[in-house]
Amino acid sequence: MRIQRLISENPVIIFSRSSCCMCHVMKHLLLKNGVHPTVIELEEDEIGAMNNNPVAPAVDGGDGGGGDGGTPALYIGGALVGGLKDLVALHLSGDLVPKLIEVGVRENNMVL
């Protein structure tokens, strides 16, 4: 499946949509941490089809962090992190940077 291939080939990938403000915040937080994620902009029908397909990877990061039940959905190293709330929790706990270093998208000594 195309989505699974994208997740496995990209160390940091966001399933997003252009009209989602939480998606914008997620992208901004990652950029501020020195990461340029792969961003896949989905249409409403694509989000619905993926969420209704039991073999498709989740693009539902909990409630997406924005209460919309679909986007953003963040994968790091092929594993679902979740929505914006999950990313912020990872960041505040201090676990985001080590995870980004582990997948090779950020240097350990990077000064921001």
A tleap script that builds the chain and sets N, CA, C and O, in Angstrom:
source leaprc.protein.ff14SB
mol = sequence {
  NMET ARG ILE GLN ARG LEU ILE SER GLU ASN
  PRO VAL ILE ILE PHE SER ARG SER SER CYS
  CYS MET CYS HIE VAL MET LYS HIE LEU LEU
  LEU LYS ASN GLY VAL HIE PRO THR VAL ILE
  GLU LEU GLU GLU ASP GLU ILE GLY ALA MET
  ASN ASN ASN PRO VAL ALA PRO ALA VAL ASP
  GLY GLY ASP GLY GLY GLY GLY ASP GLY GLY
  THR PRO ALA LEU TYR ILE GLY GLY ALA LEU
  VAL GLY GLY LEU LYS ASP LEU VAL ALA LEU
  HIE LEU SER GLY ASP LEU VAL PRO LYS LEU
  ILE GLU VAL GLY VAL ARG GLU ASN ASN MET
  VAL CLEU
}
set mol.1.N position { 0.836 -1.181 0.000 }
set mol.1.CA position { 0.000 0.000 0.000 }
set mol.1.C position { 0.887 1.252 0.000 }
set mol.1.O position { 1.925 1.283 0.660 }
set mol.2.N position { 0.481 2.249 -0.722 }
set mol.2.CA position { 1.255 3.477 -0.893 }
set mol.2.C position { 1.518 4.183 0.436 }
set mol.2.O position { 2.632 4.652 0.673 }
set mol.3.N position { 0.528 4.263 1.289 }
set mol.3.CA position { 0.680 4.968 2.565 }
set mol.3.C position { 1.717 4.282 3.440 }
set mol.3.O position { 2.568 4.950 4.026 }
set mol.4.N position { 1.658 2.964 3.536 }
set mol.4.CA position { 2.628 2.228 4.349 }
set mol.4.C position { 4.040 2.424 3.813 }
set mol.4.O position { 4.988 2.530 4.592 }
set mol.5.N position { 4.188 2.472 2.500 }
set mol.5.CA position { 5.499 2.704 1.897 }
set mol.5.C position { 6.017 4.097 2.258 }
set mol.5.O position { 7.188 4.256 2.601 }
set mol.6.N position { 5.151 5.095 2.183 }
set mol.6.CA position { 5.547 6.457 2.548 }
set mol.6.C position { 6.009 6.528 3.998 }
set mol.6.O position { 7.005 7.183 4.307 }
set mol.7.N position { 5.289 5.855 4.883 }
set mol.7.CA position { 5.645 5.863 6.307 }
set mol.7.C position { 6.996 5.202 6.523 }
set mol.7.O position { 7.817 5.699 7.295 }
set mol.8.N position { 7.232 4.086 5.847 }
set mol.8.CA position { 8.493 3.367 6.052 }
set mol.8.C position { 9.678 4.067 5.390 }
set mol.8.O position { 10.810 3.903 5.845 }
set mol.9.N position { 9.451 4.836 4.337 }
set mol.9.CA position { 10.540 5.489 3.610 }
set mol.9.C position { 10.910 6.864 4.164 }
set mol.9.O position { 11.967 7.396 3.825 }
set mol.10.N position { 10.071 7.440 4.998 }
set mol.10.CA position { 10.306 8.796 5.503 }
set mol.10.C position { 10.426 8.775 7.021 }
set mol.10.O position { 9.497 8.349 7.707 }
set mol.11.N position { 11.562 9.233 7.556 }
set mol.11.CA position { 11.755 9.156 9.003 }
set mol.11.C position { 10.759 10.000 9.803 }
set mol.11.O position { 10.392 9.630 10.918 }
set mol.12.N position { 10.324 11.121 9.247 }
set mol.12.CA position { 9.311 11.956 9.904 }
set mol.12.C position { 8.293 12.348 8.840 }
set mol.12.O position { 8.630 13.009 7.858 }
set mol.13.N position { 7.054 11.937 9.046 }
set mol.13.CA position { 6.010 12.219 8.065 }
set mol.13.C position { 4.740 12.653 8.782 }
set mol.13.O position { 4.339 12.076 9.793 }
set mol.14.N position { 4.124 13.686 8.225 }
set mol.14.CA position { 2.863 14.203 8.755 }
set mol.14.C position { 1.794 14.023 7.688 }
set mol.14.O position { 1.980 14.415 6.536 }
set mol.15.N position { 0.678 13.429 8.080 }
set mol.15.CA position { -0.506 13.413 7.231 }
set mol.15.C position { -1.334 14.606 7.677 }
set mol.15.O position { -1.741 14.705 8.835 }
set mol.16.N position { -1.574 15.507 6.740 }
set mol.16.CA position { -2.075 16.831 7.050 }
set mol.16.C position { -3.163 17.219 6.070 }
set mol.16.O position { -3.496 16.473 5.149 }
set mol.17.N position { -3.700 18.387 6.287 }
set mol.17.CA position { -4.537 19.043 5.278 }
set mol.17.C position { -4.318 20.538 5.422 }
set mol.17.O position { -4.103 21.040 6.525 }
set mol.18.N position { -4.372 21.226 4.333 }
set mol.18.CA position { -3.985 22.637 4.328 }
set mol.18.C position { -4.894 23.504 5.187 }
set mol.18.O position { -4.453 24.539 5.686 }
set mol.19.N position { -6.139 23.115 5.372 }
set mol.19.CA position { -7.079 23.934 6.140 }
set mol.19.C position { -7.019 23.682 7.645 }
set mol.19.O position { -7.805 24.259 8.396 }
set mol.20.N position { -6.097 22.829 8.096 }
set mol.20.CA position { -6.040 22.424 9.504 }
set mol.20.C position { -5.012 23.265 10.261 }
set mol.20.O position { -3.815 23.172 9.989 }
set mol.21.N position { -5.472 24.086 11.210 }
set mol.21.CA position { -4.541 24.934 11.959 }
set mol.21.C position { -3.632 24.102 12.861 }
set mol.21.O position { -2.485 24.487 13.088 }
set mol.22.N position { -4.115 22.972 13.381 }
set mol.22.CA position { -3.279 22.112 14.227 }
set mol.22.C position { -2.144 21.491 13.401 }
set mol.22.O position { -1.050 21.261 13.916 }
set mol.23.N position { -2.410 21.226 12.131 }
set mol.23.CA position { -1.371 20.704 11.235 }
set mol.23.C position { -0.264 21.741 11.071 }
set mol.23.O position { 0.919 21.403 11.077 }
set mol.24.N position { -0.655 22.993 10.925 }
set mol.24.CA position { 0.319 24.080 10.777 }
set mol.24.C position { 1.188 24.192 12.028 }
set mol.24.O position { 2.405 24.348 11.926 }
set mol.25.N position { 0.574 24.113 13.200 }
set mol.25.CA position { 1.317 24.201 14.458 }
set mol.25.C position { 2.297 23.034 14.573 }
set mol.25.O position { 3.436 23.219 15.003 }
set mol.26.N position { 1.855 21.830 14.190 }
set mol.26.CA position { 2.735 20.654 14.254 }
set mol.26.C position { 3.953 20.845 13.350 }
set mol.26.O position { 5.084 20.588 13.761 }
set mol.27.N position { 3.717 21.294 12.125 }
set mol.27.CA position { 4.825 21.525 11.193 }
set mol.27.C position { 5.798 22.558 11.766 }
set mol.27.O position { 7.014 22.384 11.692 }
set mol.28.N position { 5.257 23.621 12.330 }
set mol.28.CA position { 6.080 24.695 12.894 }
set mol.28.C position { 6.935 24.181 14.057 }
set mol.28.O position { 8.118 24.512 14.142 }
set mol.29.N position { 6.357 23.384 14.946 }
set mol.29.CA position { 7.104 22.844 16.083 }
set mol.29.C position { 8.253 21.959 15.606 }
set mol.29.O position { 9.353 22.024 16.153 }
set mol.30.N position { 8.007 21.144 14.603 }
set mol.30.CA position { 9.077 20.289 14.078 }
set mol.30.C position { 10.158 21.129 13.397 }
set mol.30.O position { 11.348 20.867 13.572 }
set mol.31.N position { 9.754 22.125 12.631 }
set mol.31.CA position { 10.740 22.997 11.980 }
set mol.31.C position { 11.593 23.720 13.013 }
set mol.31.O position { 12.800 23.866 12.817 }
set mol.32.N position { 10.994 24.173 14.105 }
set mol.32.CA position { 11.743 24.840 15.177 }
set mol.32.C position { 12.727 23.890 15.851 }
set mol.32.O position { 13.689 24.331 16.480 }
set mol.33.N position { 12.487 22.592 15.721 }
set mol.33.CA position { 13.391 21.587 16.272 }
set mol.33.C position { 14.372 21.078 15.219 }
set mol.33.O position { 15.021 20.051 15.415 }
set mol.34.N position { 14.479 21.801 14.098 }
set mol.34.CA position { 15.460 21.473 13.081 }
set mol.34.C position { 15.081 20.341 12.155 }
set mol.34.O position { 15.942 19.773 11.484 }
set mol.35.N position { 13.802 20.003 12.108 }
set mol.35.CA position { 13.343 18.879 11.293 }
set mol.35.C position { 12.475 19.396 10.155 }
set mol.35.O position { 11.599 20.237 10.358 }
set mol.36.N position { 12.729 18.887 8.966 }
set mol.36.CA position { 11.907 19.198 7.800 }
set mol.36.C position { 11.126 17.939 7.451 }
set mol.36.O position { 11.600 17.105 6.680 }
set mol.37.N position { 9.918 17.800 8.021 }
set mol.37.CA position { 9.159 16.567 7.814 }
set mol.37.C position { 8.617 16.459 6.397 }
set mol.37.O position { 8.406 17.462 5.714 }
set mol.38.N position { 8.400 15.237 5.977 }
set mol.38.CA position { 7.638 15.003 4.758 }
set mol.38.C position { 6.186 15.261 5.117 }
set mol.38.O position { 5.686 14.738 6.113 }
set mol.39.N position { 5.510 16.064 4.311 }
set mol.39.CA position { 4.117 16.406 4.594 }
set mol.39.C position { 3.251 15.911 3.445 }
set mol.39.O position { 3.477 16.256 2.285 }
set mol.40.N position { 2.267 15.105 3.784 }
set mol.40.CA position { 1.309 14.607 2.804 }
set mol.40.C position { -0.020 15.299 3.082 }
set mol.40.O position { -0.654 15.066 4.111 }
set mol.41.N position { -0.430 16.152 2.148 }
set mol.41.CA position { -1.707 16.856 2.288 }
set mol.41.C position { -2.818 15.948 1.764 }
set mol.41.O position { -2.808 15.547 0.600 }
set mol.42.N position { -3.765 15.632 2.629 }
set mol.42.CA position { -4.865 14.742 2.283 }
set mol.42.C position { -6.146 15.529 2.048 }
set mol.42.O position { -6.369 16.586 2.640 }
set mol.43.N position { -6.975 14.989 1.174 }
set mol.43.CA position { -8.315 15.533 0.960 }
set mol.43.C position { -9.263 14.846 1.934 }
set mol.43.O position { -8.945 13.778 2.457 }
set mol.44.N position { -10.411 15.442 2.180 }
set mol.44.CA position { -11.378 14.890 3.137 }
set mol.44.C position { -11.748 13.441 2.819 }
set mol.44.O position { -11.822 12.609 3.724 }
set mol.45.N position { -11.980 13.132 1.538 }
set mol.45.CA position { -12.380 11.766 1.181 }
set mol.45.C position { -11.245 10.771 1.425 }
set mol.45.O position { -11.509 9.615 1.757 }
set mol.46.N position { -9.988 11.193 1.268 }
set mol.46.CA position { -8.853 10.308 1.541 }
set mol.46.C position { -8.738 10.003 3.029 }
set mol.46.O position { -8.444 8.870 3.412 }
set mol.47.N position { -8.969 11.007 3.865 }
set mol.47.CA position { -8.910 10.807 5.315 }
set mol.47.C position { -9.981 9.826 5.742 }
set mol.47.O position { -9.708 8.902 6.508 }
set mol.48.N position { -11.202 10.016 5.253 }
set mol.48.CA position { -12.301 9.118 5.599 }
set mol.48.C position { -12.054 7.701 5.131 }
set mol.48.O position { -12.324 6.750 5.864 }
set mol.49.N position { -11.540 7.546 3.914 }
set mol.49.CA position { -11.275 6.205 3.381 }
set mol.49.C position { -10.199 5.499 4.189 }
set mol.49.O position { -10.317 4.304 4.459 }
set mol.50.N position { -9.154 6.215 4.578 }
set mol.50.CA position { -8.076 5.591 5.353 }
set mol.50.C position { -8.540 5.217 6.749 }
set mol.50.O position { -8.178 4.153 7.252 }
set mol.51.N position { -9.328 6.064 7.382 }
set mol.51.CA position { -9.794 5.774 8.734 }
set mol.51.C position { -10.802 4.633 8.761 }
set mol.51.O position { -10.988 4.005 9.803 }
set mol.52.N position { -11.459 4.352 7.631 }
set mol.52.CA position { -12.426 3.256 7.564 }
set mol.52.C position { -11.821 1.963 7.053 }
set mol.52.O position { -12.517 0.950 6.976 }
set mol.53.N position { -10.534 1.970 6.700 }
set mol.53.CA position { -9.861 0.789 6.169 }
set mol.53.C position { -9.036 0.148 7.278 }
set mol.53.O position { -8.057 0.740 7.732 }
set mol.54.N position { -9.414 -1.061 7.727 }
set mol.54.CA position { -8.704 -1.673 8.849 }
set mol.54.C position { -7.255 -2.036 8.562 }
set mol.54.O position { -6.484 -2.227 9.503 }
set mol.55.N position { -6.852 -2.140 7.294 }
set mol.55.CA position { -5.459 -2.475 6.993 }
set mol.55.C position { -4.608 -1.240 6.732 }
set mol.55.O position { -3.387 -1.352 6.628 }
set mol.56.N position { -5.216 -0.080 6.626 }
set mol.56.CA position { -4.462 1.160 6.405 }
set mol.56.C position { -3.922 1.669 7.727 }
set mol.56.O position { -4.577 1.535 8.761 }
set mol.57.N position { -2.734 2.254 7.702 }
set mol.57.CA position { -2.201 2.856 8.925 }
set mol.57.C position { -3.113 3.983 9.393 }
set mol.57.O position { -3.806 4.609 8.591 }
set mol.58.N position { -3.105 4.225 10.657 }
set mol.58.CA position { -3.957 5.279 11.215 }
set mol.58.C position { -3.499 6.646 10.745 }
set mol.58.O position { -2.304 6.940 10.765 }
set mol.59.N position { -4.421 7.474 10.328 }
set mol.59.CA position { -4.139 8.888 10.119 }
set mol.59.C position { -4.968 9.674 11.115 }
set mol.59.O position { -5.221 10.866 10.938 }
set mol.60.N position { -5.379 8.992 12.151 }
set mol.60.CA position { -6.151 9.624 13.206 }
set mol.60.C position { -5.277 9.680 14.438 }
set mol.60.O position { -5.163 8.694 15.166 }
set mol.61.N position { -4.661 10.818 14.678 }
set mol.61.CA position { -3.802 10.953 15.843 }
set mol.61.C position { -4.622 11.247 17.077 }
set mol.61.O position { -4.533 12.340 17.635 }
set mol.62.N position { -5.416 10.292 17.511 }
set mol.62.CA position { -6.330 10.530 18.621 }
set mol.62.C position { -7.427 11.421 18.103 }
set mol.62.O position { -8.235 10.994 17.278 }
set mol.63.N position { -7.474 12.656 18.572 }
set mol.63.CA position { -8.426 13.598 17.996 }
set mol.63.C position { -7.695 14.606 17.121 }
set mol.63.O position { -8.241 15.655 16.779 }
set mol.64.N position { -6.440 14.276 16.757 }
set mol.64.CA position { -5.657 15.160 15.911 }
set mol.64.C position { -5.114 16.363 16.655 }
set mol.64.O position { -4.351 17.154 16.100 }
set mol.65.N position { -5.504 16.498 17.896 }
set mol.65.CA position { -5.082 17.662 18.656 }
set mol.65.C position { -5.967 18.853 18.391 }
set mol.65.O position { -5.841 19.893 19.037 }
set mol.66.N position { -6.865 18.698 17.438 }
set mol.66.CA position { -7.730 19.808 17.108 }
set mol.66.C position { -9.195 19.455 17.192 }
set mol.66.O position { -10.054 20.262 16.837 }
set mol.67.N position { -9.490 18.241 17.665 }
set mol.67.CA position { -10.865 17.836 17.839 }
set mol.67.C position { -11.545 17.398 16.565 }
set mol.67.O position { -12.758 17.186 16.560 }
set mol.68.N position { -10.784 17.253 15.463 }
set mol.68.CA position { -11.422 16.917 14.197 }
set mol.68.C position { -11.411 15.430 13.886 }
set mol.68.O position { -12.051 15.002 12.925 }
set mol.69.N position { -10.696 14.628 14.677 }
set mol.69.CA position { -10.717 13.186 14.501 }
set mol.69.C position { -9.929 12.669 13.320 }
set mol.69.O position { -10.105 11.504 12.961 }
set mol.70.N position { -9.066 13.458 12.687 }
set mol.70.CA position { -8.343 12.952 11.531 }
set mol.70.C position { -6.917 13.417 11.410 }
set mol.70.O position { -6.001 12.595 11.455 }
set mol.71.N position { -6.695 14.696 11.259 }
set mol.71.CA position { -5.350 15.202 11.055 }
set mol.71.C position { -5.057 16.255 12.109 }
set mol.71.O position { -5.990 16.847 12.652 }
set mol.72.N position { -3.808 16.503 12.411 }
set mol.72.CA position { -2.614 15.871 11.851 }
set mol.72.C position { -2.352 14.505 12.475 }
set mol.72.O position { -2.784 14.210 13.589 }
set mol.73.N position { -1.636 13.691 11.724 }
set mol.73.CA position { -1.153 12.406 12.235 }
set mol.73.C position { 0.336 12.351 11.934 }
set mol.73.O position { 0.749 12.466 10.780 }
set mol.74.N position { 1.136 12.175 12.973 }
set mol.74.CA position { 2.591 12.205 12.862 }
set mol.74.C position { 3.173 10.821 13.084 }
set mol.74.O position { 2.818 10.128 14.037 }
set mol.75.N position { 4.073 10.430 12.189 }
set mol.75.CA position { 4.844 9.198 12.335 }
set mol.75.C position { 6.310 9.573 12.420 }
set mol.75.O position { 6.799 10.368 11.618 }
set mol.76.N position { 7.014 9.004 13.388 }
set mol.76.CA position { 8.464 9.171 13.501 }
set mol.76.C position { 9.076 7.782 13.520 }
set mol.76.O position { 8.725 6.947 14.354 }
set mol.77.N position { 9.999 7.544 12.591 }
set mol.77.CA position { 10.644 6.234 12.522 }
set mol.77.C position { 9.673 5.109 12.238 }
set mol.77.O position { 9.877 3.987 12.700 }
set mol.78.N position { 8.621 5.386 11.486 }
set mol.78.CA position { 7.641 4.371 11.127 }
set mol.78.C position { 6.594 4.095 12.182 }
set mol.78.O position { 5.691 3.290 11.952 }
set mol.79.N position { 6.688 4.743 13.340 }
set mol.79.CA position { 5.733 4.516 14.424 }
set mol.79.C position { 4.813 5.725 14.584 }
set mol.79.O position { 5.259 6.871 14.522 }
set mol.80.N position { 3.535 5.454 14.787 }
set mol.80.CA position { 2.581 6.532 14.995 }
set mol.80.C position { 2.853 7.225 16.320 }
set mol.80.O position { 2.826 6.594 17.377 }
set mol.81.N position { 3.116 8.533 16.259 }
set mol.81.CA position { 3.242 9.352 17.464 }
set mol.81.C position { 1.847 9.807 17.877 }
set mol.81.O position { 1.488 9.746 19.053 }
set mol.82.N position { 1.067 10.261 16.909 }
set mol.82.CA position { -0.299 10.705 17.165 }
set mol.82.C position { -0.536 12.086 16.613 }
set mol.82.O position { 0.024 12.467 15.585 }
set mol.83.N position { -1.373 12.832 17.306 }
set mol.83.CA position { -1.733 14.172 16.888 }
set mol.83.C position { -0.879 15.229 17.562 }
set mol.83.O position { 0.165 14.929 18.141 }
set mol.84.N position { -1.334 16.462 17.478 }
set mol.84.CA position { -0.565 17.580 18.025 }
set mol.84.C position { -0.371 17.450 19.531 }
set mol.84.O position { 0.722 17.709 20.034 }
set mol.85.N position { -1.414 17.052 20.259 }
set mol.85.CA position { -1.277 16.906 21.717 }
set mol.85.C position { -0.181 15.907 22.061 }
set mol.85.O position { 0.577 16.110 23.009 }
set mol.86.N position { -0.100 14.828 21.289 }
set mol.86.CA position { 0.924 13.808 21.532 }
set mol.86.C position { 2.320 14.359 21.251 }
set mol.86.O position { 3.261 14.087 21.996 }
set mol.87.N position { 2.451 15.135 20.170 }
set mol.87.CA position { 3.739 15.738 19.842 }
set mol.87.C position { 4.161 16.736 20.918 }
set mol.87.O position { 5.320 16.744 21.333 }
set mol.88.N position { 3.245 17.564 21.366 }
set mol.88.CA position { 3.568 18.545 22.408 }
set mol.88.C position { 3.970 17.831 23.697 }
set mol.88.O position { 4.921 18.245 24.361 }
set mol.89.N position { 3.261 16.766 24.057 }
set mol.89.CA position { 3.612 16.002 25.263 }
set mol.89.C position { 5.007 15.408 25.136 }
set mol.89.O position { 5.779 15.419 26.095 }
set mol.90.N position { 5.333 14.890 23.956 }
set mol.90.CA position { 6.660 14.325 23.705 }
set mol.90.C position { 7.727 15.414 23.829 }
set mol.90.O position { 8.795 15.187 24.399 }
set mol.91.N position { 7.429 16.584 23.296 }
set mol.91.CA position { 8.348 17.721 23.358 }
set mol.91.C position { 8.555 18.183 24.803 }
set mol.91.O position { 9.692 18.377 25.235 }
set mol.92.N position { 7.472 18.358 25.542 }
set mol.92.CA position { 7.564 18.851 26.921 }
set mol.92.C position { 8.236 17.854 27.858 }
set mol.92.O position { 8.862 18.251 28.840 }
set mol.93.N position { 8.111 16.569 27.562 }
set mol.93.CA position { 8.746 15.543 28.405 }
set mol.93.C position { 10.242 15.426 28.140 }
set mol.93.O position { 10.965 14.779 28.898 }
set mol.94.N position { 10.707 16.061 27.052 }
set mol.94.CA position { 12.117 15.969 26.694 }
set mol.94.C position { 12.447 14.754 25.850 }
set mol.94.O position { 13.618 14.479 25.590 }
set mol.95.N position { 11.427 14.023 25.417 }
set mol.95.CA position { 11.650 12.805 24.641 }
set mol.95.C position { 11.649 13.020 23.129 }
set mol.95.O position { 12.005 12.110 22.380 }
set mol.96.N position { 11.257 14.201 22.671 }
set mol.96.CA position { 11.192 14.443 21.231 }
set mol.96.C position { 12.572 14.465 20.593 }
set mol.96.O position { 12.810 13.758 19.613 }
set mol.97.N position { 13.481 15.260 21.129 }
set mol.97.CA position { 14.813 15.393 20.525 }
set mol.97.C position { 15.538 14.048 20.455 }
set mol.97.O position { 16.076 13.721 19.397 }
set mol.98.N position { 15.578 13.250 21.532 }
set mol.98.CA position { 16.230 11.939 21.416 }
set mol.98.C position { 15.610 11.052 20.330 }
set mol.98.O position { 16.318 10.312 19.648 }
set mol.99.N position { 14.295 11.132 20.178 }
set mol.99.CA position { 13.621 10.335 19.143 }
set mol.99.C position { 14.030 10.815 17.751 }
set mol.99.O position { 14.233 10.003 16.848 }
set mol.100.N position { 14.150 12.128 17.577 }
set mol.100.CA position { 14.560 12.688 16.287 }
set mol.100.C position { 16.014 12.338 15.976 }
set mol.100.O position { 16.358 12.063 14.826 }
set mol.101.N position { 16.860 12.347 16.997 }
set mol.101.CA position { 18.262 11.946 16.817 }
set mol.101.C position { 18.332 10.469 16.443 }
set mol.101.O position { 19.097 10.076 15.562 }
set mol.102.N position { 17.525 9.658 17.123 }
set mol.102.CA position { 17.509 8.209 16.882 }
set mol.102.C position { 17.183 7.862 15.433 }
set mol.102.O position { 17.754 6.923 14.880 }
set mol.103.N position { 16.270 8.610 14.814 }
set mol.103.CA position { 15.901 8.315 13.425 }
set mol.103.C position { 16.761 9.079 12.422 }
set mol.103.O position { 16.553 8.972 11.213 }
set mol.104.N position { 17.735 9.854 12.925 }
set mol.104.CA position { 18.723 10.479 12.056 }
set mol.104.C position { 18.315 11.769 11.384 }
set mol.104.O position { 18.894 12.138 10.362 }
set mol.105.N position { 17.327 12.470 11.932 }
set mol.105.CA position { 16.903 13.718 11.300 }
set mol.105.C position { 17.365 14.955 12.053 }
set mol.105.O position { 17.082 16.084 11.653 }
set mol.106.N position { 18.078 14.726 13.149 }
set mol.106.CA position { 18.596 15.854 13.917 }
set mol.106.C position { 19.919 15.466 14.547 }
set mol.106.O position { 20.102 14.337 15.003 }
set mol.107.N position { 20.839 16.422 14.564 }
set mol.107.CA position { 22.135 16.221 15.204 }
set mol.107.C position { 21.997 16.409 16.708 }
set mol.107.O position { 21.189 17.218 17.165 }
set mol.108.N position { 22.776 15.672 17.470 }
set mol.108.CA position { 22.731 15.763 18.927 }
set mol.108.C position { 23.169 17.132 19.431 }
set mol.108.O position { 22.634 17.627 20.423 }
set mol.109.N position { 24.135 17.745 18.758 }
set mol.109.CA position { 24.690 19.019 19.227 }
set mol.109.C position { 24.077 20.230 18.535 }
set mol.109.O position { 24.639 21.323 18.605 }
set mol.110.N position { 22.964 20.065 17.883 }
set mol.110.CA position { 22.323 21.139 17.150 }
set mol.110.C position { 21.849 22.227 18.105 }
set mol.110.O position { 21.141 21.949 19.072 }
set mol.111.N position { 22.243 23.465 17.828 }
set mol.111.CA position { 21.829 24.606 18.636 }
set mol.111.C position { 20.722 25.321 17.886 }
set mol.111.O position { 20.864 25.667 16.713 }
set mol.112.N position { 19.613 25.536 18.586 }
set mol.112.CA position { 18.477 26.209 17.942 }
set mol.112.C position { 18.268 27.582 18.512 }
set mol.112.O position { 17.357 28.294 18.090 }
savepdb mol mol.pdb
quit
